[in-house]
């Protein structure tokens, strides 16, 4: 089959006028009608900030700014992931090997479109080019555009959406905004179906040759990003407090319990991968490459 001209859509602008009106009509009643209060949607403990001396001793303006940074980053990541999810589902609808599979992916696309619209409302105005500065989002774009059917199912549905179940559930449980909490609960339920179908569709599939190499490369980059620890939280603190020495940065990473943060996330990602027996060789290659190794906190600062 010829390569599909599917753009992950991470940088596409939204349409104006009649097309937007048609989409609004099809989406129906919105789950969220106005941007959330970024300074209060998640408490400091959700990000571990309550354990960080530099944050607790900062003035109120800094504390609010850091909380808003962290909340916006969480929602922006979800926004661009759901945007890529619409494109992924569209691509997989074309790559499907049966009418039932094609229908399943068409339904997934509708779910992702609904998630995307609601998160867009929660965020308010978004700079559609922001994804370009985020290495995870550029990697996601490349995976959506380049992966073959089985590799996409493994990386996107089994690993990324499996991780998404845990991540979105954590956001849901800690969320202080009732409408956003309901949205996150819906996303968790839908992601469970996307993840489970990926595991099902890969039954009996063994990864070898080019597929094995592609999966190892893509997941290797993803795991390497996890190995940097809570860099977003630490970076926001440093930016708003005017810079850290290495010792100060090291203290922040220790207070954020960076090694445990990495350990838990790598374990969850590995558990997702273990659900596909045919991908055991991929897990072995990643282990051999050190992608499941917990770096010392000194290496992070």
Secondary structure, 3 states (H helix, E strand, C coil): CCCCCCCCCCCCCCCCCHHHHHHHHHHCCCCCCCCCCCCCCECHHHHCHHHCHHHHCCCHHHHHHHHHHHHHHHHHHHHHHHHHHHHHHHHHHHHCCCHHHHHHHHHHHHHHHHHHHHHHHHHCCCCCCHHHHCHHHHHHHHHHHHCCHHHHHHHHHHHHHHHHHHHHHHHHHHECCHHHHHHHHHHHHHHHHHHHHHHHHCCCCCCCHHHHHHHHHHHHHHHHHHCCCCHHHHHHHHHHHCCCCHHHHHHHHHHCCHHHHHHHHHHHHHHHHCCCHHHHHHHHHHHHCCCCCCCCHHHHC
